Amino acid sequence: MGGIPVELITMTDTGIRGVRREYVTYRGVAYYRYPDANSSINRHHYRSLARPGTPVSHLHRQLWTDYHGRSIPPDHDIYHIDGDHDNNRIENLGCLPHAEVIRRAVGQREPVPFTCTNCGASFTSTNHSSGVRYCSHACVMAVRRASGVEDEQRVCAWCTATFTANRTQPTRHCSRSCAQRTRQAARVEAGN
């Protein structure tokens, strides 16, 4: 790994989870990752084993810090230039502001096809999370309106009856007839 003494040891964790963990030691500190995990942070990044009084660190961040002899600037991240998280050679580790690292990571993602659960339309997204369910903001809002999560109780401006309305709408009346009566009363008052 680029002239820095890193020893790769792969072993299987048969503990509580019974999932495979890969271990790497660097300067006497053990780092691990779960190569079969669903989460990309657990699958790609080696983390140090937690020890009392020692903060958890990532291997690629520690390699960059040791090589450059300084700490990572605030609001910056260390990223893998070629996108390969297994390539921890120092020439493959870059330091950029966090927002730029995120922008680059999203730009490298391949679009994945999805089907909207509201309207059934096919669409693609670079967001690979299981939370992608709707093709547009309009579909999200349609589902929220139908579920009642956006509803609130209001008092009718004409008859003072309580009614339910969507909080994002400027509805002031419980019915069209109350709205019509309010308009008629306003016209009569304006004519006087």
GROMACS elastic network, one bead per residue, 0.5 to 0.9 nm:
[ bonds ]
;  ai    aj funct       b0    kb
    1     4     6  0.60424   500
    1     5     6  0.74855   500
    1     6     6  0.66330   500
    1    87     6  0.74994   500
    1    88     6  0.60196   500
    1    90     6  0.74585   500
    2     5     6  0.84992   500
    2    88     6  0.77243   500
    2    90     6  0.57740   500
    2    91     6  0.74256   500
    3     6     6  0.85325   500
    3    89     6  0.80086   500
    3    90     6  0.84322   500
    4    26     6  0.84751   500
    4    63     6  0.78664   500
    4    67     6  0.84532   500
    4    89     6  0.81582   500
    4    90     6  0.82298   500
    5    25     6  0.87488   500
    5    26     6  0.65042   500
    5    27     6  0.72842   500
    6    24     6  0.69585   500
    6    25     6  0.59850   500
    6    27     6  0.75762   500
    7    23     6  0.89585   500
    7    24     6  0.58698   500
    7    25     6  0.54096   500
    7    26     6  0.66578   500
    8    22     6  0.82877   500
    8    23     6  0.66376   500
    8    25     6  0.66482   500
    8    26     6  0.89605   500
    9    22     6  0.67976   500
    9    23     6  0.52994   500
    9    24     6  0.55640   500
    9    25     6  0.75870   500
   10    20     6  0.88524   500
   10    21     6  0.72314   500
   10    23     6  0.55286   500
   10    24     6  0.76099   500
   11    20     6  0.70649   500
   11    21     6  0.62482   500
   11    22     6  0.57748   500
   11    23     6  0.68781   500
   12    18     6  0.80058   500
   12    19     6  0.69332   500
   12    21     6  0.55272   500
   12    22     6  0.72619   500
   13    16     6  0.85647   500
   13    17     6  0.79239   500
   13    18     6  0.58199   500
   13    19     6  0.57879   500
   13    20     6  0.53006   500
   13    21     6  0.56808   500
   13    22     6  0.85763   500
   14    17     6  0.70395   500
   14    19     6  0.65581   500
   14    20     6  0.76501   500
   15    18     6  0.51489   500
   15    19     6  0.78048   500
   16    19     6  0.84952   500
   17    20     6  0.89151   500
   19    34     6  0.74860   500
   19    36     6  0.77692   500
   19    37     6  0.84971   500
   20    33     6  0.87063   500
   20    34     6  0.61702   500
   20    35     6  0.71134   500
   20    36     6  0.70441   500
   20    37     6  0.89139   500
   21    32     6  0.64106   500
   21    33     6  0.56132   500
   21    35     6  0.67159   500
   21    36     6  0.83748   500
   22    31     6  0.82338   500
   22    32     6  0.53916   500
   22    33     6  0.54528   500
   22    34     6  0.64070   500
   22    35     6  0.71007   500
   22    46     6  0.83657   500
   23    30     6  0.64835   500
   23    31     6  0.55263   500
   23    33     6  0.68258   500
   23    46     6  0.78584   500
   24    29     6  0.82339   500
   24    30     6  0.56912   500
   24    31     6  0.50703   500
   24    32     6  0.62136   500
   24    33     6  0.88552   500
   24    46     6  0.76762   500
   24    59     6  0.87005   500
   25    28     6  0.59401   500
   25    29     6  0.53551   500
   25    31     6  0.59734   500
   25    32     6  0.86641   500
   26    29     6  0.53160   500
   26    30     6  0.65678   500
   26    31     6  0.76311   500
   26    59     6  0.80192   500
   26    63     6  0.87186   500
   27    30     6  0.85087   500
   29    48     6  0.68280   500
   29    49     6  0.77499   500
   30    47     6  0.81755   500
   30    48     6  0.57242   500
   30    49     6  0.60538   500
   31    46     6  0.52987   500
   31    49     6  0.59136   500
   31    57     6  0.85388   500
   31    58     6  0.75896   500
   31    59     6  0.66695   500
   32    42     6  0.88789   500
   32    45     6  0.79222   500
   32    47     6  0.52991   500
   32    48     6  0.63889   500
   32    49     6  0.70646   500
   32    59     6  0.88874   500
   33    37     6  0.87100   500
   33    41     6  0.85325   500
   33    42     6  0.56549   500
   33    43     6  0.59188   500
   33    44     6  0.67073   500
   33    45     6  0.60762   500
   33    47     6  0.65155   500
   34    37     6  0.54224   500
   34    41     6  0.89987   500
   34    42     6  0.54506   500
   34    44     6  0.76140   500
   34    45     6  0.85791   500
   34    46     6  0.84782   500
   35    38     6  0.88261   500
   35    40     6  0.89003   500
   35    42     6  0.72864   500
   35    44     6  0.67261   500
   36    39     6  0.88857   500
   36    42     6  0.86140   500
   36    43     6  0.62163   500
   37    40     6  0.72108   500
   37    41     6  0.87444   500
   37    42     6  0.61383   500
   37    43     6  0.51832   500
   37    44     6  0.89928   500
   38    41     6  0.88772   500
   38    42     6  0.77173   500
   38    43     6  0.70707   500
   39    42     6  0.54629   500
   39    43     6  0.61367   500
   39    44     6  0.86636   500
   40    44     6  0.57613   500
   40    45     6  0.79336   500
   41    44     6  0.55615   500
   41    45     6  0.56275   500
   41    46     6  0.86778   500
   42    45     6  0.60606   500
   42    46     6  0.77426   500
   42    47     6  0.85078   500
   43    46     6  0.83702   500
   44    84     6  0.87785   500
   44    85     6  0.56287   500
   44    86     6  0.71390   500
   45    58     6  0.66694   500
   45    59     6  0.73752   500
   45    60     6  0.77834   500
   45    85     6  0.68116   500
   45    86     6  0.82860   500
   46    57     6  0.84919   500
   46    58     6  0.56145   500
   46    59     6  0.54536   500
   46    60     6  0.76266   500
   47    50     6  0.87064   500
   47    56     6  0.67057   500
   47    57     6  0.56562   500
   47    59     6  0.60900   500
   48    51     6  0.86236   500
   48    55     6  0.85133   500
   48    56     6  0.54800   500
   48    57     6  0.54047   500
   48    58     6  0.62090   500
   48    59     6  0.71231   500
   49    56     6  0.68376   500
   49    57     6  0.84830   500
   50    53     6  0.86968   500
   50    54     6  0.68726   500
   50    55     6  0.70950   500
   50    56     6  0.57903   500
   50    57     6  0.88827   500
   51    54     6  0.54367   500
   51    55     6  0.76456   500
   51    56     6  0.80518   500
   52    55     6  0.82447   500
   54    57     6  0.89037   500
   57    60     6  0.88105   500
   57    61     6  0.72078   500
   57    62     6  0.69312   500
   58    61     6  0.54039   500
   58    62     6  0.62848   500
   58    63     6  0.87582   500
   59    62     6  0.50792   500
   59    63     6  0.60936   500
   59    64     6  0.86212   500
   59    88     6  0.81863   500
   60    63     6  0.51499   500
   60    64     6  0.62411   500
   60    65     6  0.86395   500
   60    78     6  0.70760   500
   60    79     6  0.78960   500
   60    80     6  0.82937   500
   60    85     6  0.87804   500
   60    88     6  0.60654   500
   60    89     6  0.86793   500
   60    90     6  0.84736   500
   60    93     6  0.72478   500
   61    64     6  0.52442   500
   61    65     6  0.61496   500
   61    66     6  0.86375   500
   61    72     6  0.79786   500
   61    77     6  0.80402   500
   61    78     6  0.58578   500
   61    79     6  0.84108   500
   61    93     6  0.85226   500
   62    65     6  0.51093   500
   62    66     6  0.60711   500
   62    67     6  0.85005   500
   63    66     6  0.52921   500
   63    67     6  0.60890   500
   63    68     6  0.85987   500
   63    88     6  0.79650   500
   63    89     6  0.85544   500
   63    90     6  0.70760   500
   63    93     6  0.86140   500
   64    67     6  0.52346   500
   64    68     6  0.60996   500
   64    69     6  0.82753   500
   64    70     6  0.87300   500
   64    71     6  0.87481   500
   64    72     6  0.83154   500
   64    78     6  0.74609   500
   64    90     6  0.65582   500
   64    93     6  0.67333   500
   64    94     6  0.80368   500
   64    95     6  0.84812   500
   65    68     6  0.53719   500
   65    69     6  0.57034   500
   65    70     6  0.55969   500
   65    71     6  0.55755   500
   65    72     6  0.66097   500
   66    69     6  0.51364   500
   66    70     6  0.72001   500
   66    71     6  0.84761   500
   67    70     6  0.82736   500
   67    90     6  0.75413   500
   68    71     6  0.81543   500
   70    73     6  0.86612   500
   71    74     6  0.88749   500
   72    75     6  0.85469   500
   72    76     6  0.65752   500
   72    77     6  0.72851   500
   72    78     6  0.78730   500
   72    95     6  0.77227   500
   73    76     6  0.55630   500
   73    77     6  0.81615   500
   73    95     6  0.85864   500
   73    96     6  0.89894   500
   73    97     6  0.85439   500
   74    77     6  0.85170   500
   74    97     6  0.83831   500
   75    96     6  0.86356   500
   75    97     6  0.58039   500
   75    98     6  0.57327   500
   75    99     6  0.84510   500
   76    95     6  0.65192   500
   76    96     6  0.53590   500
   76    99     6  0.83051   500
   76   100     6  0.89153   500
   76   101     6  0.84395   500
   77    94     6  0.81768   500
   77    95     6  0.56827   500
   77    96     6  0.57284   500
   77    97     6  0.60934   500
   77    98     6  0.53296   500
   77    99     6  0.89879   500
   77   101     6  0.69931   500
   78    93     6  0.63629   500
   78    94     6  0.54935   500
   78    96     6  0.67028   500
   78    97     6  0.88018   500
   78    98     6  0.86130   500
   78   101     6  0.82305   500
   79    82     6  0.89195   500
   79    83     6  0.78713   500
   79    85     6  0.85392   500
   79    92     6  0.81752   500
   79    93     6  0.56586   500
   79    94     6  0.53708   500
   79    95     6  0.64009   500
   79    96     6  0.76450   500
   79   101     6  0.68641   500
   80    83     6  0.51085   500
   80    84     6  0.62366   500
   80    85     6  0.61439   500
   80    86     6  0.88454   500
   80    87     6  0.73429   500
   80    88     6  0.74037   500
   80    92     6  0.55811   500
   80    94     6  0.64109   500
   81    84     6  0.77081   500
   81    91     6  0.84066   500
   81    92     6  0.51759   500
   81    93     6  0.59074   500
   81    94     6  0.61221   500
   82    85     6  0.83783   500
   82    87     6  0.81762   500
   82    92     6  0.66167   500
   82    93     6  0.87299   500
   83    86     6  0.89207   500
   83    87     6  0.84136   500
   83    92     6  0.88166   500
   83   105     6  0.81019   500
   83   108     6  0.81989   500
   84    87     6  0.54848   500
   84    88     6  0.83535   500
   84    92     6  0.87596   500
   85    88     6  0.68562   500
   86    89     6  0.89734   500
   87    90     6  0.87913   500
   87    92     6  0.68343   500
   87    93     6  0.86033   500
   88    91     6  0.83140   500
   88    92     6  0.64729   500
   88    93     6  0.68132   500
   89    92     6  0.53684   500
   89    93     6  0.68364   500
   90    93     6  0.52582   500
   90    94     6  0.82871   500
   91    94     6  0.77489   500
   95    98     6  0.89254   500
   95   101     6  0.86159   500
   96    99     6  0.82493   500
   96   100     6  0.64071   500
   96   101     6  0.63034   500
   97   100     6  0.54479   500
   97   101     6  0.64886   500
   97   102     6  0.89240   500
   98   101     6  0.51528   500
   98   102     6  0.63236   500
   98   103     6  0.86706   500
   99   102     6  0.51977   500
   99   103     6  0.61593   500
   99   104     6  0.86971   500
  100   104     6  0.61492   500
  100   105     6  0.85233   500
  101   104     6  0.52185   500
  101   105     6  0.61241   500
  101   106     6  0.86872   500
  102   105     6  0.50251   500
  102   106     6  0.61456   500
  102   107     6  0.84742   500
  103   106     6  0.53603   500
  103   107     6  0.61592   500
  103   108     6  0.88107   500
  104   108     6  0.63096   500
  105   108     6  0.52794   500
  105   109     6  0.67612   500
  106   109     6  0.54304   500
  106   110     6  0.87779   500
  106   126     6  0.68927   500
  106   127     6  0.79131   500
  107   110     6  0.81867   500
  107   126     6  0.81758   500
  108   126     6  0.88010   500
  109   112     6  0.88142   500
  109   126     6  0.56797   500
  109   127     6  0.80305   500
  109   128     6  0.84914   500
  110   125     6  0.82676   500
  110   126     6  0.59619   500
  110   128     6  0.89778   500
  111   124     6  0.55813   500
  111   125     6  0.50151   500
  111   127     6  0.77508   500
  111   128     6  0.82116   500
  112   123     6  0.83424   500
  112   124     6  0.51999   500
  112   125     6  0.54372   500
  112   126     6  0.61722   500
  112   127     6  0.78351   500
  112   128     6  0.68910   500
  113   122     6  0.70153   500
  113   123     6  0.57565   500
  113   125     6  0.66705   500
  114   121     6  0.84667   500
  114   122     6  0.58460   500
  114   123     6  0.54046   500
  114   124     6  0.57680   500
  114   125     6  0.74310   500
  114   132     6  0.76308   500
  114   133     6  0.73561   500
  114   134     6  0.84284   500
  114   135     6  0.82376   500
  115   118     6  0.88282   500
  115   119     6  0.85099   500
  115   120     6  0.57535   500
  115   121     6  0.56510   500
  115   123     6  0.61791   500
  115   124     6  0.84196   500
  115   133     6  0.70570   500
  115   134     6  0.74575   500
  115   135     6  0.75337   500
  116   119     6  0.57548   500
  116   121     6  0.52691   500
  116   122     6  0.63272   500
  116   123     6  0.73281   500
  116   132     6  0.84773   500
  116   133     6  0.54516   500
  116   135     6  0.53007   500
  116   136     6  0.85232   500
  116   139     6  0.81393   500
  117   120     6  0.56852   500
  117   121     6  0.81345   500
  117   133     6  0.57562   500
  117   134     6  0.60533   500
  117   135     6  0.84150   500
  117   139     6  0.86655   500
  118   121     6  0.82427   500
  118   133     6  0.81044   500
  118   134     6  0.66111   500
  118   135     6  0.83910   500
  118   139     6  0.60791   500
  118   140     6  0.79480   500
  118   142     6  0.79607   500
  118   143     6  0.69131   500
  119   134     6  0.82053   500
  119   135     6  0.82573   500
  119   139     6  0.71868   500
  120   134     6  0.88621   500
  120   135     6  0.87588   500
  121   134     6  0.87114   500
  121   135     6  0.70049   500
  122   135     6  0.75539   500
  123   134     6  0.86613   500
  123   135     6  0.60836   500
  124   127     6  0.88624   500
  124   135     6  0.82628   500
  125   128     6  0.71580   500
  125   132     6  0.80134   500
  125   135     6  0.88739   500
  127   130     6  0.86962   500
  127   131     6  0.87749   500
  127   132     6  0.71745   500
  128   131     6  0.83359   500
  128   132     6  0.74849   500
  129   132     6  0.61595   500
  130   133     6  0.77961   500
  131   134     6  0.89720   500
  132   135     6  0.83325   500
  133   140     6  0.85798   500
  134   137     6  0.75724   500
  134   138     6  0.87789   500
  134   139     6  0.60018   500
  134   140     6  0.61332   500
  135   138     6  0.83270   500
  135   139     6  0.66756   500
  135   140     6  0.81315   500
  136   139     6  0.53488   500
  136   140     6  0.65435   500
  136   141     6  0.88407   500
  137   141     6  0.61752   500
  137   142     6  0.85425   500
  138   141     6  0.51928   500
  138   142     6  0.61023   500
  138   143     6  0.87190   500
  139   143     6  0.62522   500
  139   144     6  0.85837   500
  140   143     6  0.53607   500
  140   144     6  0.62817   500
  140   145     6  0.87360   500
  141   145     6  0.60107   500
  141   146     6  0.84765   500
  141   150     6  0.88862   500
  142   145     6  0.51725   500
  142   146     6  0.61487   500
  142   147     6  0.86161   500
  143   146     6  0.51044   500
  143   147     6  0.61141   500
  143   148     6  0.87206   500
  144   147     6  0.51688   500
  144   148     6  0.63700   500
  144   149     6  0.57924   500
  144   150     6  0.62918   500
  145   148     6  0.53278   500
  145   149     6  0.66197   500
  145   150     6  0.58118   500
  145   151     6  0.73881   500
  145   166     6  0.69596   500
  146   149     6  0.80299   500
  146   150     6  0.87242   500
  147   150     6  0.78712   500
  147   151     6  0.88259   500
  148   151     6  0.51682   500
  148   152     6  0.86220   500
  148   166     6  0.78877   500
  149   152     6  0.85852   500
  149   166     6  0.86215   500
  150   165     6  0.82062   500
  150   166     6  0.53474   500
  150   167     6  0.56565   500
  150   168     6  0.73428   500
  151   164     6  0.62882   500
  151   165     6  0.53857   500
  151   167     6  0.56590   500
  151   168     6  0.86289   500
  152   163     6  0.83743   500
  152   164     6  0.56132   500
  152   165     6  0.55958   500
  152   166     6  0.62004   500
  152   167     6  0.58866   500
  153   162     6  0.65611   500
  153   163     6  0.56754   500
  153   165     6  0.64139   500
  153   166     6  0.87510   500
  153   167     6  0.87885   500
  154   160     6  0.89707   500
  154   161     6  0.82893   500
  154   162     6  0.55680   500
  154   163     6  0.54486   500
  154   164     6  0.61882   500
  154   165     6  0.68756   500
  154   171     6  0.87898   500
  154   172     6  0.76543   500
  154   173     6  0.84713   500
  154   174     6  0.84468   500
  155   158     6  0.87426   500
  155   159     6  0.82590   500
  155   160     6  0.52450   500
  155   161     6  0.55566   500
  155   163     6  0.62788   500
  155   164     6  0.87658   500
  155   172     6  0.75442   500
  155   173     6  0.75259   500
  155   174     6  0.77649   500
  156   159     6  0.56873   500
  156   161     6  0.53353   500
  156   162     6  0.62649   500
  156   163     6  0.69873   500
  156   171     6  0.88878   500
  156   172     6  0.58137   500
  156   174     6  0.53519   500
  156   175     6  0.84421   500
  156   178     6  0.78693   500
  156   179     6  0.89441   500
  157   160     6  0.58853   500
  157   161     6  0.84156   500
  157   172     6  0.58368   500
  157   173     6  0.56822   500
  157   174     6  0.82475   500
  157   178     6  0.79511   500
  157   179     6  0.81904   500
  157   182     6  0.77885   500
  158   161     6  0.82391   500
  158   172     6  0.86303   500
  158   173     6  0.68164   500
  158   174     6  0.84861   500
  158   178     6  0.57094   500
  158   179     6  0.73164   500
  158   181     6  0.74318   500
  158   182     6  0.61723   500
  159   162     6  0.89542   500
  159   173     6  0.82643   500
  159   174     6  0.82352   500
  159   178     6  0.69746   500
  160   173     6  0.86866   500
  160   174     6  0.86855   500
  161   173     6  0.87756   500
  161   174     6  0.71388   500
  162   174     6  0.74385   500
  163   173     6  0.80536   500
  163   174     6  0.55916   500
  164   174     6  0.78652   500
  165   168     6  0.85573   500
  165   169     6  0.73513   500
  165   170     6  0.87109   500
  165   171     6  0.66965   500
  165   172     6  0.86748   500
  165   174     6  0.84055   500
  166   169     6  0.55452   500
  166   170     6  0.83385   500
  166   171     6  0.79016   500
  167   170     6  0.76701   500
  167   171     6  0.85983   500
  168   171     6  0.89336   500
  171   174     6  0.80480   500
  172   179     6  0.77735   500
  173   176     6  0.72563   500
  173   177     6  0.86603   500
  173   178     6  0.60052   500
  173   179     6  0.56527   500
  173   182     6  0.88922   500
  174   177     6  0.84980   500
  174   178     6  0.67226   500
  174   179     6  0.79079   500
  175   178     6  0.53633   500
  175   179     6  0.64478   500
  175   180     6  0.87364   500
  176   180     6  0.60467   500
  176   181     6  0.85602   500
  177   180     6  0.50054   500
  177   181     6  0.61497   500
  177   182     6  0.86317   500
  178   181     6  0.50778   500
  178   182     6  0.62094   500
  178   183     6  0.87031   500
  179   182     6  0.51365   500
  179   183     6  0.63276   500
  179   184     6  0.87033   500
  180   183     6  0.51099   500
  180   184     6  0.61444   500
  180   185     6  0.85848   500
  181   184     6  0.50332   500
  181   185     6  0.60737   500
  181   186     6  0.85391   500
  182   185     6  0.51429   500
  182   186     6  0.61847   500
  182   187     6  0.87243   500
  183   186     6  0.50546   500
  183   187     6  0.62444   500
  183   188     6  0.86974   500
  184   187     6  0.51004   500
  184   188     6  0.62237   500
  184   189     6  0.85606   500
  185   188     6  0.51213   500
  185   189     6  0.60759   500
  185   190     6  0.85140   500
  186   189     6  0.50575   500
  186   190     6  0.60147   500
  186   191     6  0.85647   500
  187   190     6  0.50346   500
  187   191     6  0.61440   500
  187   192     6  0.88163   500
  188   191     6  0.51333   500
  188   192     6  0.65259   500
  189   192     6  0.53267   500
